[in-house]
């Protein structure tokens, strides 16, 4: 029985270097499997060759696809056109509609999640009302630690929806521009870019989100500056190792996998952040979202 479950998109990232299996929930599940914990994905693919191929990739990555269903005719396997700037930072054009807009959750999946150690969901799959109903059922399940991966990808970046989903989590994870934007929205009702640049600003923004959601563990990734974990008023930070960035696709998902394993095991927060930052940096220094992780990076979590 898998220990960790991820709900949301599995799709093809169409990069300048070719197509790679992706979608944040799939990437997290693939990284978890490499760390050595059993993981499963709850998603949907099309009845098409791209769907066949992506399920095969998931198998190679040791991700259980028992709860990945096939979409109704007419909904293709998801694709995303990814463009990279000169620093390797990605922008995404999500093709709509796609199979992952209709993720069916059978009762058997609810039972499995109730016995799991952790469950992760993201805001992107919430772009469809169908998925919101399904994730609602999963979030009613008692048992696993619930991680919410905030992903403000325009045009699917609706602050009220994101905040509603955040209220159901035990742990929020978002990047520094997202924590600034959401905290500013909570305070003023305006959704405008506002990235906190120092620890005091990050602490203030995490506090704002915590008060608005009643979630008292907020993790903020800060790209090459590392990450911060705010827990009931205490801020722990860790630096990121310096690497030459190839592309940032999947780096946050590797970080998330490390964070989930560390927090569910009750590890020291500083240690968890250091390990998660190393995982994220390693992925950023390689092409594609789920490169093979070296044993010295996964060993501390085994």
C-alpha positions in Angstrom: 0.0 0.0 0.0 1.6 3.4 -1.0 2.5 5.7 1.9 2.2 8.9 -0.1 -0.6 10.0 -2.4 -0.6 12.9 -4.9 -3.8 14.3 -6.6 -3.6 16.3 -9.8 -2.2 16.7 -13.2 0.0 14.2 -15.1 1.0 15.7 -18.5 3.7 16.1 -21.1 5.9 19.1 -20.7 6.9 20.1 -24.3 10.3 21.7 -23.8 12.8 23.0 -26.4 14.8 19.8 -25.5 11.8 17.5 -26.3 8.8 16.2 -24.4 9.1 15.0 -20.7 6.5 13.5 -18.5 5.5 16.0 -15.9 2.8 17.8 -13.9 3.8 18.8 -10.3 1.9 15.9 -8.6 3.4 13.3 -10.9 6.9 14.8 -10.4 6.5 14.8 -6.6 5.4 11.2 -6.7 8.4 10.2 -8.9 10.8 12.0 -6.6 9.2 10.3 -3.5 9.8 6.9 -5.2 13.4 7.8 -5.7 13.8 8.8 -2.1 12.6 5.3 -1.3 9.0 5.8 -0.1 6.1 4.2 -2.0 4.0 6.7 -3.9 0.8 6.8 -5.9 -0.9 9.3 -8.2 -4.6 10.0 -8.5 -5.1 11.5 -11.9 -6.5 11.0 -15.4 -5.0 10.5 -18.9 -6.6 10.3 -22.4 -7.5 7.2 -24.4 -4.6 8.1 -26.7 -1.0 7.1 -27.5 0.3 9.9 -25.3 -1.7 8.4 -22.4 -0.3 5.0 -23.0 3.2 6.4 -23.1 3.0 8.5 -20.0 1.6 5.5 -17.9 4.6 3.5 -19.1 6.9 6.3 -17.9 5.2 6.4 -14.5 5.8 2.6 -14.3 9.5 3.1 -14.9 9.6 5.8 -12.2 8.0 3.3 -9.7 4.8 5.5 -9.3 1.7 3.5 -8.7 -1.0 4.4 -11.3 -3.8 2.2 -9.9 -5.9 5.3 -9.5 -5.0 7.0 -12.8 -8.2 6.6 -14.9 -8.8 7.0 -18.6 -10.8 10.1 -19.7 -14.0 10.1 -21.7 -13.5 10.3 -25.4 -12.6 13.8 -26.6 -10.4 14.7 -23.6 -6.7 14.3 -24.6 -3.8 13.5 -22.3 -2.5 16.8 -21.0 0.2 18.8 -22.6 2.0 22.0 -21.7 4.2 24.2 -23.9 7.2 25.2 -21.9 9.5 28.1 -22.9 12.7 28.9 -21.0 14.4 32.3 -20.6 18.2 32.7 -20.7 18.4 31.8 -17.0 16.5 28.5 -17.5 13.3 29.8 -15.8 10.2 28.3 -17.3 6.9 29.8 -18.4 4.0 27.5 -19.1 1.1 27.5 -21.6 -1.4 24.9 -20.4 -3.5 23.3 -23.1 -7.2 23.2 -22.1 -9.3 21.1 -21.8 -7.3 18.0 -20.9 -7.9 14.6 -19.3 -6.6 15.8 -15.9 -9.6 18.3 -15.8 -11.8 15.3 -14.9 -10.0 13.2 -12.3 -12.3 10.5 -10.9 -11.8 9.4 -7.4 -13.3 5.9 -6.6 -14.2 4.9 -3.0 -11.2 2.6 -3.0 -8.9 5.6 -3.4 -10.5 7.3 -0.4 -9.9 4.2 1.7 -6.3 4.0 0.5 -5.6 7.7 1.3 -7.1 7.3 4.8 -4.3 4.8 5.5 -1.5 6.9 3.9 1.1 9.0 5.8 0.8 12.0 3.5 -1.4 13.4 0.8 -0.5 16.2 -1.5 -2.7 18.4 -3.7 -2.0 21.5 -5.8 -4.0 24.6 -6.8 -3.6 24.0 -10.6 -5.9 21.0 -10.7 -8.5 23.2 -9.1 -9.0 25.1 -12.4 -11.9 22.6 -13.0 -15.1 22.5 -10.8 -15.1 18.7 -11.4 -11.7 18.3 -9.7 -12.7 20.7 -6.9 -15.5 18.3 -5.9 -13.2 15.3 -6.1 -10.4 16.9 -4.0 -13.0 18.0 -1.5 -13.9 14.3 -0.9 -10.2 13.5 -0.5 -9.6 16.3 2.0 -12.5 15.1 4.1 -10.5 11.9 4.7 -8.9 11.8 8.2 -5.5 10.3 8.6 -2.7 11.6 6.4 -0.7 14.8 6.8 -2.0 17.1 4.1 0.3 19.2 2.0 -0.9 22.0 -0.3 1.3 23.1 -3.2 0.3 26.6 -4.2 0.9 27.1 -7.9 -0.2 30.6 -9.1 0.0 29.9 -12.9 -1.9 32.5 -14.8 -4.6 32.4 -16.0 -5.4 29.8 -13.2 -4.4 32.0 -10.3 -7.6 32.8 -8.4 -6.7 34.0 -4.8 -10.1 33.1 -3.2 -10.0 29.6 -4.6 -6.4 29.1 -3.6 -7.2 30.3 0.0 -10.2 28.0 0.2 -7.9 25.0 -0.7 -5.2 26.2 1.6 -7.6 26.1 4.6 -7.8 22.3 4.3 -4.1 21.7 4.6 -1.7 21.0 7.4 1.3 22.4 5.5 1.4 25.1 2.8 4.3 25.3 0.3 4.7 28.2 -2.0 7.4 30.3 -3.5 8.4 33.8 -2.3 6.5 35.7 -5.1 3.4 33.6 -4.3 3.5 34.2 -0.5 3.9 37.9 -1.2 1.1 38.1 -3.7 -1.4 36.1 -1.5 -0.5 37.9 1.7 -1.0 41.2 -0.1 -4.4 40.0 -1.3 -5.4 38.9 2.2 -4.5 42.4 3.5 -5.8 44.6 0.7 -8.0 42.5 -1.6 -5.7 43.3 -4.5 -3.7 40.5 -6.2 -0.4 42.3 -7.2 3.2 41.1 -7.3 5.0 41.8 -4.0 7.9 39.5 -3.2 9.3 39.6 0.4 13.1 40.1 0.3 14.1 39.5 3.9 13.3 37.1 6.8 11.2 39.7 8.6 8.9 40.2 5.5 8.6 36.5 5.0 7.7 36.0 8.6 5.0 38.7 8.3 3.6 37.2 5.1 3.5 33.7 6.5 1.8 35.0 9.7 -0.8 36.7 7.5 -1.6 33.5 5.6 -1.6 31.4 8.8 -4.2 33.8 10.4 -6.3 33.7 7.2 -6.2 29.9 6.8 -5.5 28.5 10.3 -2.6 26.6 8.9 0.5 26.9 11.1 3.2 25.5 9.0 4.2 27.4 5.9 7.2 26.7 3.7 8.5 29.3 1.3 11.0 28.5 -1.5 13.3 31.3 -2.5 15.1 30.0 -5.6 18.9 30.4 -5.3 18.5 31.9 -1.8 17.2 28.6 -0.4 14.0 28.2 1.6 12.2 29.2 4.9 9.9 27.2 7.1 7.5 29.2 9.3 6.0 27.1 12.1 3.8 28.9 14.7 5.8 32.1 14.6 9.3 30.5 14.4 11.2 30.9 11.1 13.8 28.4 10.1 15.9 29.1 7.0 18.4 27.2 4.9 20.6 28.3 2.0 20.5 26.6 -1.4 23.7 25.1 -2.8 25.1 27.1 -5.7 24.5 25.3 -9.0 24.5 26.1 -12.7 20.8 26.1 -13.6 19.8 24.1 -16.7 16.1 24.4 -16.2 13.9 25.0 -13.1 11.2 22.5 -14.2 10.6 20.0 -11.4 13.0 21.6 -8.9 10.2 22.7 -6.6 8.7 19.2 -6.8 11.9 17.6 -5.7 12.1 20.1 -2.8 8.5 19.2 -1.9 9.2 15.5 -1.9 12.1 16.0 0.6 9.9 18.3 2.7 7.1 15.8 2.9 9.3 12.9 3.9 11.2 15.0 6.5 8.1 16.5 8.1 6.1 13.3 8.2 9.1 11.7 10.0 9.3 14.6 12.5 12.8 15.5 11.5 14.5 18.8 12.7 13.2 21.6 10.5 16.7 23.0 9.6 17.8 19.5 8.5 14.6 19.0 6.5 15.1 22.3 4.7 18.8 21.6 3.9 18.0 18.2 2.4 15.0 19.6 0.4 17.1 22.5 -0.9 19.8 20.1 -2.1 17.3 18.0 -3.9 15.8 21.0 -5.6 19.1 22.4 -6.6 20.2 19.1 -8.1 17.1 18.9 -10.3 17.6 22.6 -11.4 21.1 21.7 -12.5 19.7 19.0 -14.9 17.4 19.1 -17.9 13.9 17.6 -17.2 11.8 17.4 -14.1 12.8 14.0 -12.7 16.4 13.2 -13.3 18.0 10.3 -11.5 18.8 11.4 -8.0 22.3 10.4 -6.6 22.1 8.1 -3.4 24.0 10.7 -1.3 21.1 13.1 -1.7 18.3 10.6 -0.9 20.2 8.7 1.8 19.5 11.2 4.7 15.8 10.6 4.2 15.9 6.8 4.1 
